[in-house]
């Protein structure tokens, strides 16, 4: 296998596998937030802001994987 | 009337067929779009002496000019009962000040507010301006290097100006690619890195302002009074805190860079795949992401400032 093909496969795998964890994580966050919202609708703004904060942290992991994929492909 | 006949009635069917015909015409008749040349490093536009001015530097300056102009026009002839632009800016500033006071407490809120608000406004303006029409579409047409047939055919428009068509250059013909004059500022790794460094260093500064030099006990805690084991654990915790601070720089940088850069690539590649149509909903996504990333950068900066001035013993582990 030559370098170019290996690069393409590596870039695809990097972002593909790297997005699994954060995807599941964000799903869990969202579902727990919905649950909390259902239990206590008055705390809506608190739940919402904390959920968004946590989602951004989780998404950052997926962004790291994306940056690695971009570096493999374009640098 | 049953639901099925309502859907197939001429009132619904005719516009649907029209839209379908329009889409088919789009793919067949209308010119294709070139795939944007994706480079992580920013391209230089001109040189001042030995100093290189890149396109992202230009856009950062434009964002700064827009913010300064906004501040100038909002604050001249200020009145106690605000109207017009002053009113809009007061809404934004007050909302954010409320957020900062909620998070940091009244004593530190006014000290944190300028830098946090500046980071938010600068990133918001530069992310949103990066989606204006001129950004990324006007620039130099350079010969495309790289794989065989990487560039696109160029069509002359008027005088020196040429248009990059969507047709790939055949073997023999010169292939070109576009190096834009203006490129969204946060797509250059340097800007997120600079803001992250400012943010983390200011965290240390505010920590020292609040706690004095005892702030550095967070990183270097050699305390064997409670036994050797606890002393070793203390040292390890200090090492982890140091690594965590460095990791904050990296995570700030790559969160902002990754989101904005990937958004730019997404819009360019979608415009290449299905021209003129698919980009529209993704522009909405990009607006949302740009605003959220600006908010997150400044909110996280605020959170770390607040944690730094509170001191380690009051730290709530849930906030980390």
Boltz contact constraints between the chains, C-beta under 6 A:
constraints:
  - contact:
      token1: [A, 56]
      token2: [B, 296]
      max_distance: 6.0
  - contact:
      token1: [A, 60]
      token2: [B, 251]
      max_distance: 6.0
  - contact:
      token1: [A, 60]
      token2: [B, 255]
      max_distance: 6.0
  - contact:
      token1: [A, 63]
      token2: [B, 254]
      max_distance: 6.0
  - contact:
      token1: [A, 63]
      token2: [B, 255]
      max_distance: 6.0
  - contact:
      token1: [A, 63]
      token2: [B, 258]
      max_distance: 6.0
  - contact:
      token1: [A, 64]
      token2: [B, 254]
      max_distance: 6.0
  - contact:
      token1: [A, 66]
      token2: [B, 258]
      max_distance: 6.0
  - contact:
      token1: [A, 66]
      token2: [B, 262]
      max_distance: 6.0
  - contact:
      token1: [A, 67]
      token2: [B, 254]
      max_distance: 6.0
  - contact:
      token1: [A, 67]
      token2: [B, 258]
      max_distance: 6.0
  - contact:
      token1: [A, 74]
      token2: [B, 38]
      max_distance: 6.0
  - contact:
      token1: [A, 74]
      token2: [B, 40]
      max_distance: 6.0
